[in-house]
């Protein structure tokens, strides 16, 4: 990897914000980054080489940061959520129960045998997508709060489950690794909470701001990379390491300055690089040689939307159900792990990402309908 490649990746990264500019249809920024990677990677002109070790390593760092930011977006400190946790947990559990027979049917129908993986994908939601959308819409009614609880619970549970179901033969070792990563994140939470409670964090913040040291960012990256090292050494996932640390930091209260710094380093460079690398890694052409995988992607995405919209019977509006179906981190993790371990068939990785894109389209429509319904309410 050289500077010319980095310049090209940065150029592709601009495509994401350009596509996301129209407010009428809130298209996620990652959509453009994935499309650019697809066009210049294995599926397109082959300009980008996803097997390049430096490119792949930087993408992993970006993935860890993406999940860190996603974890920090989980609104665990919001007191208004406490009354909605029961409804959110109930809906997340109901979607999970519905996902099992759907996953079994799809796995047997397409002959892949990945029942558990498909069930986790169908049940998953993405806090990284849903929370910013609700914040931008300014919706804070009881249904929205219950949705936040539902998405946060589903996201956390499915992130833990992915390494276990993607490689069942090593599920025991992966489970122990996941426990070690979560335990380490819990220890760091206790330390962060102590530093915050004793006022030491504010002293560190003032010193860092006065001297331009960026100490909070440096310490956060140190802990993130340490957890990433623990995750890789225990056969767990850097996805879980990033997400667990993000939740820990968010539970204590992420300083605004740190949030801005992380936003800059993640959203400005490493996150786009990761999604460009992911797009470049996918072989969409395999969908042409194996048309069944094209159907697999559409069916997986459609099943996820149906499972979430069915929560209409619990009193949740179909608009919110479609929004809750949005998935990103879990399918991306499944593709990343499955590709690295060689456990997915040719074209299956592209099918999983296609399924995620179907849910994003449905969630986009849901967000638009939520906006219209909110505007139609009398003041």
ChimeraX attribute file (.defattr): number of C-alpha atoms within 10 A of each C-alpha:
attribute: neighborCount
match mode: 1-to-1
recipient: residues
	/A:1	13
	/A:2	8
	/A:3	8
	/A:4	9
	/A:5	14
	/A:6	14
	/A:7	11
	/A:8	14
	/A:9	23
	/A:10	18
	/A:11	14
	/A:12	22
	/A:13	28
	/A:14	16
	/A:15	19
	/A:16	21
	/A:17	17
	/A:18	12
	/A:19	17
	/A:20	17
	/A:21	13
	/A:22	10
	/A:23	8
	/A:24	12
	/A:25	14
	/A:26	18
	/A:27	21
	/A:28	18
	/A:29	21
	/A:30	23
	/A:31	19
	/A:32	24
	/A:33	31
	/A:34	26
	/A:35	19
	/A:36	25
	/A:37	31
	/A:38	25
	/A:39	20
	/A:40	22
	/A:41	24
	/A:42	20
	/A:43	18
	/A:44	17
	/A:45	12
	/A:46	14
	/A:47	14
	/A:48	24
	/A:49	17
	/A:50	22
	/A:51	12
	/A:52	11
	/A:53	11
	/A:54	12
	/A:55	19
	/A:56	19
	/A:57	13
	/A:58	16
	/A:59	22
	/A:60	21
	/A:61	21
	/A:62	24
	/A:63	27
	/A:64	29
	/A:65	30
	/A:66	26
	/A:67	27
	/A:68	29
	/A:69	25
	/A:70	25
	/A:71	28
	/A:72	25
	/A:73	23
	/A:74	27
	/A:75	20
	/A:76	20
	/A:77	12
	/A:78	10
	/A:79	9
	/A:80	15
	/A:81	19
	/A:82	13
	/A:83	13
	/A:84	20
	/A:85	19
	/A:86	14
	/A:87	19
	/A:88	24
	/A:89	19
	/A:90	18
	/A:91	26
	/A:92	26
	/A:93	16
	/A:94	17
	/A:95	25
	/A:96	22
	/A:97	14
	/A:98	19
	/A:99	26
	/A:100	19
	/A:101	15
	/A:102	22
	/A:103	25
	/A:104	17
	/A:105	16
	/A:106	21
	/A:107	20
	/A:108	12
	/A:109	11
	/A:110	13
	/A:111	11
	/A:112	13
	/A:113	15
	/A:114	18
	/A:115	20
	/A:116	21
	/A:117	24
	/A:118	29
	/A:119	28
	/A:120	27
	/A:121	29
	/A:122	34
	/A:123	32
	/A:124	32
	/A:125	33
	/A:126	26
	/A:127	31
	/A:128	24
	/A:129	22
	/A:130	25
	/A:131	20
	/A:132	13
	/A:133	18
	/A:134	19
	/A:135	10
	/A:136	8
	/A:137	14
	/A:138	12
	/A:139	15
	/A:140	13
	/A:141	11
	/A:142	13
	/A:143	16
	/A:144	20
	/A:145	23
	/A:146	26
	/A:147	28
	/A:148	25
	/A:149	27
	/A:150	25
	/A:151	31
	/A:152	28
	/A:153	23
	/A:154	25
	/A:155	28
	/A:156	21
	/A:157	16
	/A:158	25
	/A:159	27
	/A:160	23
	/A:161	21
	/A:162	26
	/A:163	28
	/A:164	21
	/A:165	21
	/A:166	23
	/A:167	17
	/A:168	13
	/A:169	10
	/A:170	13
	/A:171	18
	/A:172	12
	/A:173	16
	/A:174	24
	/A:175	18
	/A:176	14
	/A:177	22
	/A:178	26
	/A:179	16
	/A:180	18
	/A:181	27
	/A:182	21
	/A:183	13
	/A:184	19
	/A:185	25
	/A:186	16
	/A:187	13
	/A:188	16
	/A:189	21
	/A:190	14
	/A:191	13
	/A:192	18
	/A:193	18
	/A:194	14
	/A:195	16
	/A:196	15
	/A:197	12
	/A:198	10
	/A:199	12
	/A:200	13
	/A:201	17
	/A:202	14
	/A:203	13
	/A:204	16
	/A:205	20
	/A:206	12
	/A:207	14
	/A:208	15
	/A:209	14
	/A:210	10
	/A:211	10
	/A:212	10
	/A:213	13
	/A:214	17
	/A:215	16
	/A:216	20
	/A:217	18
	/A:218	12
	/A:219	11
	/A:220	17
	/A:221	14
	/A:222	12
	/A:223	18
	/A:224	24
	/A:225	18
	/A:226	13
	/A:227	25
	/A:228	23
	/A:229	17
	/A:230	20
	/A:231	24
	/A:232	14
	/A:233	11
	/A:234	18
	/A:235	18
	/A:236	28
	/A:237	27
	/A:238	27
	/A:239	28
	/A:240	29
	/A:241	32
	/A:242	31
	/A:243	30
	/A:244	30
	/A:245	29
	/A:246	27
	/A:247	26
	/A:248	26
	/A:249	23
	/A:250	22
	/A:251	20
	/A:252	20
	/A:253	16
	/A:254	15
	/A:255	15
	/A:256	9
	/A:257	14
	/A:258	17
	/A:259	14
	/A:260	12
	/A:261	15
	/A:262	20
	/A:263	16
	/A:264	13
	/A:265	14
	/A:266	22
	/A:267	19
	/A:268	14
	/A:269	16
	/A:270	23
	/A:271	27
	/A:272	30
	/A:273	29
	/A:274	30
	/A:275	28
	/A:276	30
	/A:277	30
	/A:278	24
	/A:279	29
	/A:280	29
	/A:281	26
	/A:282	27
	/A:283	20
	/A:284	27
	/A:285	15
	/A:286	20
	/A:287	20
	/A:288	12
	/A:289	12
	/A:290	14
	/A:291	12
	/A:292	16
	/A:293	24
	/A:294	21
	/A:295	16
	/A:296	24
	/A:297	24
	/A:298	19
	/A:299	18
	/A:300	27
	/A:301	28
	/A:302	18
	/A:303	26
	/A:304	33
	/A:305	27
	/A:306	21
	/A:307	23
	/A:308	29
	/A:309	21
	/A:310	19
	/A:311	20
	/A:312	15
	/A:313	9
	/A:314	11
	/A:315	10
	/A:316	19
	/A:317	16
	/A:318	20
	/A:319	21
	/A:320	23
	/A:321	23
	/A:322	27
	/A:323	32
	/A:324	33
	/A:325	33
	/A:326	31
	/A:327	32
	/A:328	23
	/A:329	26
	/A:330	27
	/A:331	28
	/A:332	19
	/A:333	21
	/A:334	25
	/A:335	25
	/A:336	20
	/A:337	20
	/A:338	18
	/A:339	17
	/A:340	10
	/A:341	11
	/A:342	11
	/A:343	15
	/A:344	18
	/A:345	13
	/A:346	19
	/A:347	23
	/A:348	26
	/A:349	27
	/A:350	26
	/A:351	28
	/A:352	25
	/A:353	26
	/A:354	23
	/A:355	28
	/A:356	28
	/A:357	19
	/A:358	24
	/A:359	29
	/A:360	27
	/A:361	20
	/A:362	22
	/A:363	27
	/A:364	23
	/A:365	19
	/A:366	22
	/A:367	24
	/A:368	18
	/A:369	17
	/A:370	21
	/A:371	17
	/A:372	11
	/A:373	11
	/A:374	15
	/A:375	10
	/A:376	9
	/A:377	7
	/A:378	5
	/A:379	5
